[in-house]
Amino acid sequence: MNMTDNLIADLEQLVARAPAALYVAEPGVEGRRLYVSDHIEVISGHPARSWTASPTLWRDVIHGEDLAGRLSDEAYWATCEPDGRVVSSEYRLIRHDRETAWVRDVARLTALEGRPVWIGVLHDISESRGVLAAAADGEAHYRSLADWCPDALLQLDLDGRIVYASPATTGITPGLFGFHSGQSWLGLVHPKDREPAQLFAQSLLAGQGPSRLRFRTASARREGEWLEATGQLMRSDAHIPLGIALSVRRSS
């Protein structure tokens, strides 16, 4: 066995031990899975050979409530050029045992042997989703208050993805409901303000200030269309960070 063979064997062992499923896939809703690592069976209950043998399996196992959004994402991303941009989405899979698993799908469109392919990673995030769901259930009686609040109230997970948005959000941050659960809140922020918004969120997660941020929405047409966000780190009863709570209002 030469050095190249040794390297390939080492890489195969590393992939096999990775706590996530790696895949290579054709773009588009009809795209086939050209390669899927063995960990996919741990996540989905379906062996890797089933994913590569059946062109429709990846669609068949997506939860019915999440399928339309996932297919819409896939159709749009397939129109992009292989420019190295990373995209992500979150959705549920129906496992082989009929249990449900939440996954985060992160992929990069690139050119491989002259054709565009997705190179991606599928993570099982069921545990973190379960913690957030439990927290949301425990706070259900507060949601009725949020419905009456004139400020937009957003709940973000630890990666800055939208978990909940109160009804007032549709008026204060136009375009929000073109987004779906699991997308980054930075997509609502004007490109010129995304860097300070990202630093603002990082400071909150670190338990530091500032707790306020002025920014413009991505859809702002005039320089004077500013918003002010107040943020707070959310923790469980065991003081485990769960995400960020944001209150957003118009700012003069």
Secondary structure by P-SEA (a helix, b strand, c coil): ccaaaaaaaaaaaaaaaccbbbbccccccccccccccccccccccccaaaaaaccccccccccccaaaaaaaaaaaaaacccccccccccccccccccbbbbbbbbbbbbbcccbbbbbbbbbbaaaaaaaaaaaaaaaccaaaaaaaccbbbbbbccccccccccccccccccccccccccccccccccccaaaaaaaaaaaaaacccccbbbbbccccccccbbbbbbbbbbbcccccccbbbbbbbbcc
